[in-house]
């Protein structure tokens, strides 16, 4: 039905953290400082160490994994607060790793009918109307090779299912509304074959953590300045200063554009502008666990409903995944500017909104059936400031500018720089590619 570019966001909310062994860090004049211990930073560090480089990886939070994080305490079962789908399973390095380890249970997403569509409290007979509108809307964006916003080309914006289609294609797939990303970015051809997503019952975050459990990382170490005015780089952190030959920056464009890391001397204006133009979208997660409500539903079941926000610039609704990765959870995921504003209103408002939307479909009785709920605000988390990056209208060229190194000393990796952007596997691959550039110099 659609090739979801699913989010690689995760929570930094101080929940259950895996305890890593104490390791010896190459902190005395290392060859490379890697900033950020998400998939890109972990992959780059691992690759550099394998090739005999002295490396120190710095992470501002108290855990590794970045935007891939599985919690087992909140609901008493694996709960991916961030990355969930193992996109392009045939080539996904984490899926390949998981299949080689018997401790993980992975499976390919089923291809038979796996969704339900509601208008009010009933399965709707208007389903064909929805999917015809979806197909026409996606086709209009797909055939537009111009670097313009989809809102300028999508048809039938006055139709009653438009807000639902807008939500699926925009906020759910892209993390942005139709006015906030580029058609060219949407149509960007990945440099690998597209294949079906897979799922990991133990959680995507658990998979990432296990794959890189031996990589040394200095936690709770936030970088505030990178001085590249000399022969190498001088990286200032809350725990001191590190001098190195080169550094790899893997933090989000949200962090880079916020000025949390100061570059001395300043980067050229075009490079700085790339942080703003390949900007972070918004995609938050509101999760419920019910006793009986979805008991008979199969795993990885998608629920869509008629969103009645009257052709809003940012639809006021969400897409829902029932029993993701064979859990007993119900994930309601709003996106775009609406998700950002909803998150700003607070956790309780987010939970109330999502539960009330479900009540419109299933009735007020579901509140008594509720076991537990939880919401995650990626938008205002200072270590991400959004979900994942997408090019703004007219800004597609800045993807390549973002990838470019600075003075052969500062390199950039992460999902925003990846060819398979917006995915954990893409972030991982970007880390490996940048590490090999440094190795081969």
GUFILO-261914 format. One record per residue (C-alpha): residue number from 1; x, y, z. Coordinates in nm, 3 decimals, always signed. Example, Ala and Ser with C-alpha at 12.3 -4.5 7.8 and 13.67 -1.06 7.14 Angstrom:
// residues 2
num->1 c1->+1.230 c2->-0.450 c3->+0.780 $
num->2 c1->+1.367 c2->-0.106 c3->+0.714 $
This chain:
// residues 441
num->1 c1->+0.000 c2->+0.000 c3->+0.000 $
num->2 c1->+0.278 c2->+0.244 c3->+0.080 $
num->3 c1->+0.648 c2->+0.234 c3->+0.149 $
num->4 c1->+0.650 c2->+0.392 c3->+0.496 $
num->5 c1->+0.956 c2->+0.594 c3->+0.582 $
num->6 c1->+0.917 c2->+0.515 c3->+0.947 $
num->7 c1->+1.071 c2->+0.723 c3->+1.217 $
num->8 c1->+1.401 c2->+0.668 c3->+1.390 $
num->9 c1->+1.316 c2->+0.872 c3->+1.691 $
num->10 c1->+1.352 c2->+0.755 c3->+2.046 $
num->11 c1->+1.301 c2->+0.868 c3->+2.403 $
num->12 c1->+1.564 c2->+1.005 c3->+2.635 $
num->13 c1->+1.327 c2->+1.004 c3->+2.931 $
num->14 c1->+1.547 c2->+0.837 c3->+3.191 $
num->15 c1->+1.367 c2->+0.503 c3->+3.178 $
num->16 c1->+1.525 c2->+0.161 c3->+3.216 $
num->17 c1->+1.878 c2->+0.185 c3->+3.076 $
num->18 c1->+2.097 c2->-0.108 c3->+2.982 $
num->19 c1->+2.414 c2->-0.111 c3->+3.191 $
num->20 c1->+2.724 c2->-0.108 c3->+2.973 $
num->21 c1->+3.056 c2->-0.249 c3->+3.093 $
num->22 c1->+3.330 c2->-0.006 c3->+3.187 $
num->23 c1->+3.574 c2->+0.026 c3->+2.900 $
num->24 c1->+3.903 c2->+0.194 c3->+2.834 $
num->25 c1->+3.865 c2->+0.501 c3->+2.613 $
num->26 c1->+4.128 c2->+0.624 c3->+2.370 $
num->27 c1->+4.086 c2->+0.973 c3->+2.513 $
num->28 c1->+4.451 c2->+1.079 c3->+2.491 $
num->29 c1->+4.482 c2->+1.258 c3->+2.156 $
num->30 c1->+4.263 c2->+1.016 c3->+1.960 $
num->31 c1->+4.264 c2->+1.004 c3->+1.582 $
num->32 c1->+3.889 c2->+1.066 c3->+1.571 $
num->33 c1->+3.619 c2->+1.196 c3->+1.805 $
num->34 c1->+3.272 c2->+1.067 c3->+1.720 $
num->35 c1->+2.990 c2->+1.285 c3->+1.852 $
num->36 c1->+2.670 c2->+1.093 c3->+1.920 $
num->37 c1->+2.611 c2->+0.724 c3->+1.994 $
num->38 c1->+2.311 c2->+0.655 c3->+1.776 $
num->39 c1->+2.330 c2->+0.407 c3->+1.490 $
num->40 c1->+2.560 c2->+0.632 c3->+1.284 $
num->41 c1->+2.799 c2->+0.709 c3->+1.567 $
num->42 c1->+2.817 c2->+0.349 c3->+1.685 $
num->43 c1->+2.877 c2->+0.219 c3->+1.332 $
num->44 c1->+3.148 c2->+0.479 c3->+1.263 $
num->45 c1->+3.323 c2->+0.408 c3->+1.594 $
num->46 c1->+3.312 c2->+0.032 c3->+1.537 $
num->47 c1->+3.448 c2->+0.064 c3->+1.183 $
num->48 c1->+3.732 c2->+0.293 c3->+1.288 $
num->49 c1->+3.836 c2->+0.066 c3->+1.576 $
num->50 c1->+3.839 c2->-0.237 c3->+1.347 $
num->51 c1->+4.084 c2->-0.051 c3->+1.127 $
num->52 c1->+4.322 c2->+0.035 c3->+1.408 $
num->53 c1->+4.219 c2->+0.396 c3->+1.473 $
num->54 c1->+4.220 c2->+0.552 c3->+1.819 $
num->55 c1->+3.863 c2->+0.667 c3->+1.872 $
num->56 c1->+3.648 c2->+0.819 c3->+2.144 $
num->57 c1->+3.270 c2->+0.824 c3->+2.103 $
num->58 c1->+3.083 c2->+1.087 c3->+2.306 $
num->59 c1->+2.714 c2->+1.064 c3->+2.396 $
num->60 c1->+2.519 c2->+1.340 c3->+2.570 $
num->61 c1->+2.259 c2->+1.106 c3->+2.721 $
num->62 c1->+2.298 c2->+0.817 c3->+2.963 $
num->63 c1->+2.253 c2->+0.542 c3->+2.705 $
num->64 c1->+2.346 c2->+0.437 c3->+2.354 $
num->65 c1->+2.115 c2->+0.376 c3->+2.058 $
num->66 c1->+1.999 c2->+0.727 c3->+1.980 $
num->67 c1->+1.660 c2->+0.718 c3->+1.816 $
num->68 c1->+1.629 c2->+0.340 c3->+1.848 $
num->69 c1->+1.525 c2->+0.256 c3->+2.202 $
num->70 c1->+1.324 c2->-0.031 c3->+2.348 $
num->71 c1->+1.179 c2->-0.013 c3->+2.698 $
num->72 c1->+1.059 c2->-0.327 c3->+2.879 $
num->73 c1->+0.932 c2->-0.171 c3->+3.201 $
num->74 c1->+0.651 c2->+0.068 c3->+3.107 $
num->75 c1->+0.411 c2->-0.193 c3->+2.968 $
num->76 c1->+0.588 c2->-0.509 c3->+3.085 $
num->77 c1->+0.679 c2->-0.606 c3->+2.729 $
num->78 c1->+0.906 c2->-0.467 c3->+2.455 $
num->79 c1->+0.797 c2->-0.113 c3->+2.372 $
num->80 c1->+0.979 c2->+0.073 c3->+2.096 $
num->81 c1->+0.957 c2->+0.438 c3->+2.187 $
num->82 c1->+1.133 c2->+0.521 c3->+1.864 $
num->83 c1->+1.232 c2->+0.308 c3->+1.565 $
num->84 c1->+0.990 c2->+0.023 c3->+1.504 $
num->85 c1->+1.000 c2->-0.099 c3->+1.145 $
num->86 c1->+1.313 c2->-0.267 c3->+1.004 $
num->87 c1->+1.276 c2->-0.103 c3->+0.662 $
num->88 c1->+1.413 c2->-0.272 c3->+0.349 $
num->89 c1->+1.451 c2->-0.600 c3->+0.535 $
num->90 c1->+1.646 c2->-0.778 c3->+0.261 $
num->91 c1->+1.941 c2->-0.543 c3->+0.306 $
num->92 c1->+1.883 c2->-0.406 c3->+0.658 $
num->93 c1->+2.204 c2->-0.471 c3->+0.858 $
num->94 c1->+2.016 c2->-0.505 c3->+1.187 $
num->95 c1->+1.774 c2->-0.759 c3->+1.043 $
num->96 c1->+2.067 c2->-0.956 c3->+0.901 $
num->97 c1->+2.242 c2->-0.942 c3->+1.240 $
num->98 c1->+1.926 c2->-1.050 c3->+1.423 $
num->99 c1->+1.874 c2->-1.351 c3->+1.198 $
num->100 c1->+2.221 c2->-1.475 c3->+1.286 $
num->101 c1->+2.146 c2->-1.461 c3->+1.660 $
num->102 c1->+1.899 c2->-1.712 c3->+1.800 $
num->103 c1->+1.803 c2->-1.481 c3->+2.088 $
num->104 c1->+1.604 c2->-1.264 c3->+1.844 $
num->105 c1->+1.269 c2->-1.344 c3->+1.686 $
num->106 c1->+1.227 c2->-1.164 c3->+1.354 $
num->107 c1->+0.957 c2->-1.194 c3->+1.092 $
num->108 c1->+0.860 c2->-1.032 c3->+0.765 $
num->109 c1->+0.555 c2->-0.809 c3->+0.757 $
num->110 c1->+0.257 c2->-0.993 c3->+0.614 $
num->111 c1->+0.121 c2->-0.883 c3->+0.278 $
num->112 c1->-0.248 c2->-0.974 c3->+0.314 $
num->113 c1->-0.506 c2->-0.712 c3->+0.418 $
num->114 c1->-0.373 c2->-0.555 c3->+0.735 $
num->115 c1->-0.580 c2->-0.246 c3->+0.799 $
num->116 c1->-0.924 c2->-0.118 c3->+0.895 $
num->117 c1->-1.084 c2->+0.215 c3->+0.804 $
num->118 c1->-1.343 c2->+0.387 c3->+1.023 $
num->119 c1->-1.581 c2->+0.675 c3->+0.969 $
num->120 c1->-1.717 c2->+0.752 c3->+1.312 $
num->121 c1->-1.797 c2->+0.436 c3->+1.505 $
num->122 c1->-1.829 c2->+0.196 c3->+1.210 $
num->123 c1->-1.607 c2->+0.025 c3->+0.955 $
num->124 c1->-1.676 c2->+0.242 c3->+0.656 $
num->125 c1->-1.812 c2->+0.152 c3->+0.316 $
num->126 c1->-1.619 c2->+0.454 c3->+0.185 $
num->127 c1->-1.288 c2->+0.268 c3->+0.194 $
num->128 c1->-1.250 c2->+0.274 c3->-0.184 $
num->129 c1->-1.303 c2->+0.648 c3->-0.179 $
num->130 c1->-1.019 c2->+0.685 c3->+0.072 $
num->131 c1->-0.771 c2->+0.469 c3->-0.115 $
num->132 c1->-0.855 c2->+0.618 c3->-0.455 $
num->133 c1->-0.785 c2->+0.959 c3->-0.309 $
num->134 c1->-0.466 c2->+0.823 c3->-0.152 $
num->135 c1->-0.347 c2->+0.680 c3->-0.486 $
num->136 c1->-0.423 c2->+1.002 c3->-0.674 $
num->137 c1->-0.253 c2->+1.216 c3->-0.410 $
num->138 c1->+0.061 c2->+1.004 c3->-0.397 $
num->139 c1->+0.074 c2->+0.987 c3->-0.777 $
num->140 c1->+0.054 c2->+1.366 c3->-0.801 $
num->141 c1->+0.353 c2->+1.402 c3->-0.568 $
num->142 c1->+0.543 c2->+1.117 c3->-0.735 $
num->143 c1->+0.522 c2->+1.262 c3->-1.084 $
num->144 c1->+0.632 c2->+1.606 c3->-0.965 $
num->145 c1->+1.008 c2->+1.621 c3->-0.994 $
num->146 c1->+1.018 c2->+1.987 c3->-0.897 $
num->147 c1->+1.160 c2->+2.105 c3->-0.567 $
num->148 c1->+0.823 c2->+2.238 c3->-0.446 $
num->149 c1->+0.577 c2->+2.163 c3->-0.167 $
num->150 c1->+0.318 c2->+1.886 c3->-0.228 $
num->151 c1->+0.035 c2->+2.119 c3->-0.125 $
num->152 c1->+0.091 c2->+2.298 c3->-0.459 $
num->153 c1->+0.025 c2->+1.988 c3->-0.668 $
num->154 c1->-0.204 c2->+1.746 c3->-0.481 $
num->155 c1->-0.562 c2->+1.735 c3->-0.616 $
num->156 c1->-0.902 c2->+1.705 c3->-0.449 $
num->157 c1->-0.812 c2->+1.901 c3->-0.138 $
num->158 c1->-1.179 c2->+1.962 c3->-0.064 $
num->159 c1->-1.271 c2->+1.593 c3->-0.041 $
num->160 c1->-1.391 c2->+1.455 c3->+0.293 $
num->161 c1->-1.108 c2->+1.203 c3->+0.331 $
num->162 c1->-0.834 c2->+1.448 c3->+0.240 $
num->163 c1->-0.715 c2->+1.511 c3->+0.598 $
num->164 c1->-0.675 c2->+1.136 c3->+0.651 $
num->165 c1->-0.479 c2->+1.096 c3->+0.327 $
num->166 c1->-0.273 c2->+1.404 c3->+0.414 $
num->167 c1->-0.190 c2->+1.246 c3->+0.752 $
num->168 c1->-0.084 c2->+0.912 c3->+0.602 $
num->169 c1->+0.139 c2->+1.052 c3->+0.327 $
num->170 c1->+0.264 c2->+1.364 c3->+0.505 $
num->171 c1->+0.298 c2->+1.348 c3->+0.885 $
num->172 c1->+0.308 c2->+0.965 c3->+0.906 $
num->173 c1->+0.551 c2->+0.899 c3->+0.622 $
num->174 c1->+0.749 c2->+1.222 c3->+0.618 $
num->175 c1->+0.705 c2->+1.372 c3->+0.965 $
num->176 c1->+0.590 c2->+1.691 c3->+0.793 $
num->177 c1->+0.275 c2->+1.845 c3->+0.647 $
num->178 c1->+0.221 c2->+1.894 c3->+0.275 $
num->179 c1->+0.344 c2->+2.254 c3->+0.292 $
num->180 c1->+0.671 c2->+2.169 c3->+0.468 $
num->181 c1->+0.867 c2->+1.921 c3->+0.256 $
num->182 c1->+0.988 c2->+1.894 c3->-0.100 $
num->183 c1->+0.831 c2->+1.672 c3->-0.365 $
num->184 c1->+1.184 c2->+1.605 c3->-0.485 $
num->185 c1->+1.280 c2->+1.481 c3->-0.140 $
num->186 c1->+0.974 c2->+1.254 c3->-0.135 $
num->187 c1->+1.073 c2->+1.108 c3->-0.473 $
num->188 c1->+1.442 c2->+1.072 c3->-0.401 $
num->189 c1->+1.554 c2->+0.731 c3->-0.527 $
num->190 c1->+1.735 c2->+0.524 c3->-0.266 $
num->191 c1->+2.057 c2->+0.362 c3->-0.387 $
num->192 c1->+1.944 c2->+0.015 c3->-0.287 $
num->193 c1->+1.654 c2->-0.213 c3->-0.379 $
num->194 c1->+1.334 c2->-0.152 c3->-0.182 $
num->195 c1->+1.205 c2->-0.457 c3->+0.004 $
num->196 c1->+0.940 c2->-0.533 c3->+0.266 $
num->197 c1->+0.986 c2->-0.425 c3->+0.628 $
num->198 c1->+1.055 c2->-0.676 c3->+0.904 $
num->199 c1->+0.976 c2->-0.678 c3->+1.275 $
num->200 c1->+1.172 c2->-0.779 c3->+1.582 $
num->201 c1->+0.969 c2->-0.910 c3->+1.878 $
num->202 c1->+1.240 c2->-0.806 c3->+2.122 $
num->203 c1->+1.234 c2->-0.450 c3->+1.986 $
num->204 c1->+1.441 c2->-0.258 c3->+1.733 $
num->205 c1->+1.626 c2->-0.074 c3->+2.010 $
num->206 c1->+1.721 c2->-0.404 c3->+2.172 $
num->207 c1->+1.861 c2->-0.521 c3->+1.838 $
num->208 c1->+2.072 c2->-0.207 c3->+1.793 $
num->209 c1->+2.198 c2->-0.222 c3->+2.151 $
num->210 c1->+2.304 c2->-0.586 c3->+2.115 $
num->211 c1->+2.478 c2->-0.533 c3->+1.781 $
num->212 c1->+2.697 c2->-0.257 c3->+1.924 $
num->213 c1->+2.722 c2->-0.364 c3->+2.287 $
num->214 c1->+3.102 c2->-0.384 c3->+2.270 $
num->215 c1->+3.157 c2->-0.036 c3->+2.128 $
num->216 c1->+3.318 c2->+0.195 c3->+2.389 $
num->217 c1->+3.115 c2->+0.510 c3->+2.454 $
num->218 c1->+3.163 c2->+0.794 c3->+2.701 $
num->219 c1->+2.810 c2->+0.867 c3->+2.827 $
num->220 c1->+2.670 c2->+1.187 c3->+2.981 $
num->221 c1->+2.922 c2->+1.387 c3->+2.780 $
num->222 c1->+2.774 c2->+1.677 c3->+2.589 $
num->223 c1->+2.977 c2->+1.858 c3->+2.325 $
num->224 c1->+2.943 c2->+2.236 c3->+2.333 $
num->225 c1->+3.216 c2->+2.352 c3->+2.094 $
num->226 c1->+3.426 c2->+2.226 c3->+1.804 $
num->227 c1->+3.733 c2->+2.438 c3->+1.734 $
num->228 c1->+3.881 c2->+2.353 c3->+1.394 $
num->229 c1->+4.103 c2->+2.657 c3->+1.361 $
num->230 c1->+4.422 c2->+2.456 c3->+1.405 $
num->231 c1->+4.570 c2->+2.149 c3->+1.243 $
num->232 c1->+4.312 c2->+1.917 c3->+1.399 $
num->233 c1->+4.001 c2->+1.970 c3->+1.613 $
num->234 c1->+3.956 c2->+2.067 c3->+1.976 $
num->235 c1->+3.628 c2->+1.935 c3->+2.112 $
num->236 c1->+3.496 c2->+2.099 c3->+2.428 $
num->237 c1->+3.256 c2->+1.900 c3->+2.647 $
num->238 c1->+3.103 c2->+1.927 c3->+2.993 $
num->239 c1->+3.370 c2->+1.677 c3->+3.102 $
num->240 c1->+3.671 c2->+1.852 c3->+2.953 $
num->241 c1->+3.850 c2->+1.916 c3->+2.625 $
num->242 c1->+3.965 c2->+1.652 c3->+2.375 $
num->243 c1->+4.220 c2->+1.717 c3->+2.100 $
num->244 c1->+4.197 c2->+1.496 c3->+1.793 $
num->245 c1->+4.290 c2->+1.485 c3->+1.428 $
num->246 c1->+3.929 c2->+1.467 c3->+1.305 $
num->247 c1->+3.572 c2->+1.441 c3->+1.428 $
num->248 c1->+3.248 c2->+1.290 c3->+1.302 $
num->249 c1->+2.928 c2->+1.474 c3->+1.396 $
num->250 c1->+2.617 c2->+1.253 c3->+1.404 $
num->251 c1->+2.371 c2->+1.465 c3->+1.604 $
num->252 c1->+2.040 c2->+1.569 c3->+1.446 $
num->253 c1->+2.000 c2->+1.875 c3->+1.227 $
num->254 c1->+1.767 c2->+2.000 c3->+1.498 $
num->255 c1->+2.056 c2->+2.010 c3->+1.744 $
num->256 c1->+2.291 c2->+2.160 c3->+1.485 $
num->257 c1->+2.050 c2->+2.436 c3->+1.386 $
num->258 c1->+1.978 c2->+2.519 c3->+1.752 $
num->259 c1->+2.337 c2->+2.629 c3->+1.808 $
num->260 c1->+2.398 c2->+2.389 c3->+2.096 $
num->261 c1->+2.733 c2->+2.310 c3->+1.935 $
num->262 c1->+2.944 c2->+2.614 c3->+1.847 $
num->263 c1->+3.186 c2->+2.586 c3->+1.556 $
num->264 c1->+3.505 c2->+2.797 c3->+1.573 $
num->265 c1->+3.573 c2->+2.944 c3->+1.328 $
num->266 c1->+3.216 c2->+2.965 c3->+1.202 $
num->267 c1->+3.118 c2->+2.736 c3->+0.918 $
num->268 c1->+3.045 c2->+2.891 c3->+0.581 $
num->269 c1->+2.689 c2->+3.028 c3->+0.544 $
num->270 c1->+2.578 c2->+2.758 c3->+0.300 $
num->271 c1->+2.686 c2->+2.481 c3->+0.536 $
num->272 c1->+2.508 c2->+2.643 c3->+0.829 $
num->273 c1->+2.199 c2->+2.689 c3->+0.615 $
num->274 c1->+2.194 c2->+2.314 c3->+0.544 $
num->275 c1->+2.119 c2->+2.252 c3->+0.912 $
num->276 c1->+1.806 c2->+2.466 c3->+0.877 $
num->277 c1->+1.697 c2->+2.354 c3->+0.531 $
num->278 c1->+1.723 c2->+1.978 c3->+0.597 $
num->279 c1->+1.505 c2->+2.039 c3->+0.899 $
num->280 c1->+1.354 c2->+1.807 c3->+1.155 $
num->281 c1->+0.996 c2->+1.695 c3->+1.121 $
num->282 c1->+0.768 c2->+1.606 c3->+1.409 $
num->283 c1->+0.631 c2->+1.260 c3->+1.487 $
num->284 c1->+0.524 c2->+1.169 c3->+1.839 $
num->285 c1->+0.398 c2->+0.848 c3->+1.992 $
num->286 c1->+0.098 c2->+0.797 c3->+2.220 $
num->287 c1->+0.060 c2->+0.437 c3->+2.334 $
num->288 c1->-0.216 c2->+0.248 c3->+2.513 $
num->289 c1->-0.258 c2->-0.104 c3->+2.642 $
num->290 c1->-0.614 c2->-0.235 c3->+2.673 $
num->291 c1->-0.746 c2->-0.553 c3->+2.833 $
num->292 c1->-0.985 c2->-0.665 c3->+2.559 $
num->293 c1->-1.033 c2->-0.392 c3->+2.298 $
num->294 c1->-0.797 c2->-0.532 c3->+2.035 $
num->295 c1->-0.766 c2->-0.884 c3->+2.171 $
num->296 c1->-0.877 c2->-1.049 c3->+1.847 $
num->297 c1->-0.676 c2->-0.827 c3->+1.614 $
num->298 c1->-0.366 c2->-0.974 c3->+1.446 $
num->299 c1->-0.017 c2->-0.836 c3->+1.492 $
num->300 c1->+0.095 c2->-0.529 c3->+1.295 $
num->301 c1->-0.259 c2->-0.418 c3->+1.212 $
num->302 c1->-0.311 c2->-0.060 c3->+1.093 $
num->303 c1->-0.614 c2->+0.149 c3->+1.178 $
num->304 c1->-0.713 c2->+0.464 c3->+0.985 $
num->305 c1->-1.012 c2->+0.687 c3->+1.050 $
num->306 c1->-1.183 c2->+0.994 c3->+0.908 $
num->307 c1->-0.997 c2->+1.294 c3->+1.050 $
num->308 c1->-1.232 c2->+1.589 c3->+1.077 $
num->309 c1->-1.002 c2->+1.890 c3->+1.106 $
num->310 c1->-1.163 c2->+2.061 c3->+0.804 $
num->311 c1->-0.877 c2->+2.059 c3->+0.554 $
num->312 c1->-0.630 c2->+2.188 c3->+0.812 $
num->313 c1->-0.278 c2->+2.285 c3->+0.709 $
num->314 c1->-0.169 c2->+2.024 c3->+0.966 $
num->315 c1->-0.435 c2->+1.753 c3->+1.014 $
num->316 c1->-0.545 c2->+1.700 c3->+1.373 $
num->317 c1->-0.530 c2->+1.324 c3->+1.397 $
num->318 c1->-0.300 c2->+1.023 c3->+1.380 $
num->319 c1->-0.240 c2->+0.680 c3->+1.229 $
num->320 c1->-0.264 c2->+0.380 c3->+1.458 $
num->321 c1->-0.072 c2->+0.054 c3->+1.475 $
num->322 c1->-0.231 c2->-0.233 c3->+1.665 $
num->323 c1->-0.007 c2->-0.501 c3->+1.819 $
num->324 c1->+0.317 c2->-0.373 c3->+1.662 $
num->325 c1->+0.596 c2->-0.631 c3->+1.650 $
num->326 c1->+0.360 c2->-0.884 c3->+1.811 $
num->327 c1->+0.309 c2->-0.682 c3->+2.132 $
num->328 c1->-0.031 c2->-0.609 c3->+2.289 $
num->329 c1->+0.003 c2->-0.235 c3->+2.243 $
num->330 c1->-0.190 c2->+0.031 c3->+2.051 $
num->331 c1->+0.032 c2->+0.305 c3->+1.911 $
num->332 c1->-0.130 c2->+0.631 c3->+1.800 $
num->333 c1->+0.124 c2->+0.841 c3->+1.610 $
num->334 c1->+0.047 c2->+1.206 c3->+1.527 $
num->335 c1->+0.288 c2->+1.404 c3->+1.313 $
num->336 c1->+0.362 c2->+1.739 c3->+1.156 $
num->337 c1->+0.298 c2->+2.076 c3->+1.317 $
num->338 c1->-0.008 c2->+1.941 c3->+1.493 $
num->339 c1->+0.208 c2->+1.681 c3->+1.674 $
num->340 c1->+0.447 c2->+1.956 c3->+1.781 $
num->341 c1->+0.168 c2->+2.173 c3->+1.922 $
num->342 c1->-0.005 c2->+1.879 c3->+2.091 $
num->343 c1->+0.320 c2->+1.776 c3->+2.261 $
num->344 c1->+0.373 c2->+2.132 c3->+2.385 $
num->345 c1->+0.037 c2->+2.113 c3->+2.560 $
num->346 c1->+0.172 c2->+1.838 c3->+2.786 $
num->347 c1->+0.156 c2->+1.462 c3->+2.829 $
num->348 c1->-0.193 c2->+1.453 c3->+2.978 $
num->349 c1->-0.339 c2->+1.659 c3->+2.693 $
num->350 c1->-0.173 c2->+1.426 c3->+2.442 $
num->351 c1->-0.315 c2->+1.119 c3->+2.614 $
num->352 c1->-0.660 c2->+1.276 c3->+2.641 $
num->353 c1->-0.665 c2->+1.370 c3->+2.274 $
num->354 c1->-0.568 c2->+1.024 c3->+2.152 $
num->355 c1->-0.807 c2->+0.843 c3->+2.388 $
num->356 c1->-1.094 c2->+1.071 c3->+2.285 $
num->357 c1->-1.027 c2->+0.997 c3->+1.918 $
num->358 c1->-1.041 c2->+0.624 c3->+1.993 $
num->359 c1->-1.363 c2->+0.679 c3->+2.189 $
num->360 c1->-1.521 c2->+0.828 c3->+1.876 $
num->361 c1->-1.466 c2->+0.492 c3->+1.712 $
num->362 c1->-1.511 c2->+0.241 c3->+1.993 $
num->363 c1->-1.721 c2->+0.429 c3->+2.249 $
num->364 c1->-1.661 c2->+0.565 c3->+2.600 $
num->365 c1->-1.651 c2->+0.214 c3->+2.745 $
num->366 c1->-1.290 c2->+0.167 c3->+2.632 $
num->367 c1->-1.170 c2->+0.389 c3->+2.916 $
num->368 c1->-1.264 c2->+0.116 c3->+3.166 $
num->369 c1->-1.076 c2->-0.133 c3->+2.951 $
num->370 c1->-0.755 c2->+0.071 c3->+2.963 $
num->371 c1->-0.460 c2->-0.083 c3->+3.150 $
num->372 c1->-0.190 c2->+0.180 c3->+3.098 $
num->373 c1->-0.090 c2->+0.468 c3->+2.871 $
num->374 c1->+0.227 c2->+0.654 c3->+2.782 $
num->375 c1->+0.332 c2->+0.936 c3->+2.549 $
num->376 c1->+0.667 c2->+1.048 c3->+2.413 $
num->377 c1->+0.754 c2->+1.403 c3->+2.307 $
num->378 c1->+1.040 c2->+1.393 c3->+2.058 $
num->379 c1->+0.975 c2->+1.746 c3->+1.936 $
num->380 c1->+1.090 c2->+1.924 c3->+2.251 $
num->381 c1->+1.362 c2->+1.682 c3->+2.353 $
num->382 c1->+1.677 c2->+1.900 c3->+2.344 $
num->383 c1->+1.891 c2->+1.610 c3->+2.222 $
num->384 c1->+1.683 c2->+1.574 c3->+1.904 $
num->385 c1->+1.432 c2->+1.860 c3->+1.863 $
num->386 c1->+1.222 c2->+1.655 c3->+1.623 $
num->387 c1->+1.183 c2->+1.312 c3->+1.474 $
num->388 c1->+1.385 c2->+1.287 c3->+1.153 $
num->389 c1->+1.493 c2->+1.527 c3->+0.881 $
num->390 c1->+1.341 c2->+1.613 c3->+0.545 $
num->391 c1->+1.426 c2->+1.881 c3->+0.291 $
num->392 c1->+1.207 c2->+2.189 c3->+0.297 $
num->393 c1->+1.048 c2->+2.306 c3->-0.029 $
num->394 c1->+1.318 c2->+2.445 c3->-0.258 $
num->395 c1->+1.597 c2->+2.305 c3->-0.042 $
num->396 c1->+1.675 c2->+1.961 c3->-0.185 $
num->397 c1->+2.025 c2->+2.068 c3->-0.288 $
num->398 c1->+2.116 c2->+2.114 c3->+0.077 $
num->399 c1->+2.117 c2->+1.736 c3->+0.134 $
num->400 c1->+2.448 c2->+1.709 c3->-0.047 $
num->401 c1->+2.581 c2->+2.023 c3->+0.120 $
num->402 c1->+2.497 c2->+1.871 c3->+0.459 $
num->403 c1->+2.699 c2->+1.558 c3->+0.371 $
num->404 c1->+3.012 c2->+1.751 c3->+0.277 $
num->405 c1->+3.305 c2->+1.753 c3->+0.517 $
num->406 c1->+3.462 c2->+2.074 c3->+0.647 $
num->407 c1->+3.836 c2->+2.133 c3->+0.614 $
num->408 c1->+3.900 c2->+1.757 c3->+0.596 $
num->409 c1->+3.857 c2->+1.759 c3->+0.973 $
num->410 c1->+3.484 c2->+1.768 c3->+1.044 $
num->411 c1->+3.265 c2->+1.498 c3->+0.892 $
num->412 c1->+2.889 c2->+1.454 c3->+0.913 $
num->413 c1->+2.690 c2->+1.132 c3->+0.940 $
num->414 c1->+2.342 c2->+1.032 c3->+1.055 $
num->415 c1->+2.003 c2->+0.970 c3->+0.902 $
num->416 c1->+1.978 c2->+1.320 c3->+0.753 $
num->417 c1->+2.296 c2->+1.256 c3->+0.551 $
num->418 c1->+2.203 c2->+0.900 c3->+0.452 $
num->419 c1->+2.100 c2->+0.788 c3->+0.107 $
num->420 c1->+1.835 c2->+0.576 c3->+0.279 $
num->421 c1->+1.738 c2->+0.876 c3->+0.488 $
num->422 c1->+1.490 c2->+0.860 c3->+0.774 $
num->423 c1->+1.585 c2->+0.505 c3->+0.874 $
num->424 c1->+1.812 c2->+0.344 c3->+1.132 $
num->425 c1->+1.977 c2->+0.133 c3->+0.860 $
num->426 c1->+2.046 c2->+0.448 c3->+0.660 $
num->427 c1->+2.205 c2->+0.613 c3->+0.963 $
num->428 c1->+2.418 c2->+0.306 c3->+1.024 $
num->429 c1->+2.533 c2->+0.298 c3->+0.664 $
num->430 c1->+2.624 c2->+0.668 c3->+0.671 $
num->431 c1->+2.848 c2->+0.605 c3->+0.972 $
num->432 c1->+3.029 c2->+0.322 c3->+0.796 $
num->433 c1->+3.076 c2->+0.529 c3->+0.477 $
num->434 c1->+3.219 c2->+0.830 c3->+0.661 $
num->435 c1->+3.449 c2->+0.611 c3->+0.872 $
num->436 c1->+3.588 c2->+0.453 c3->+0.557 $
num->437 c1->+3.651 c2->+0.794 c3->+0.403 $
num->438 c1->+3.870 c2->+0.878 c3->+0.700 $
num->439 c1->+4.040 c2->+0.537 c3->+0.697 $
num->440 c1->+4.127 c2->+0.568 c3->+0.330 $
num->441 c1->+4.272 c2->+0.919 c3->+0.346 $
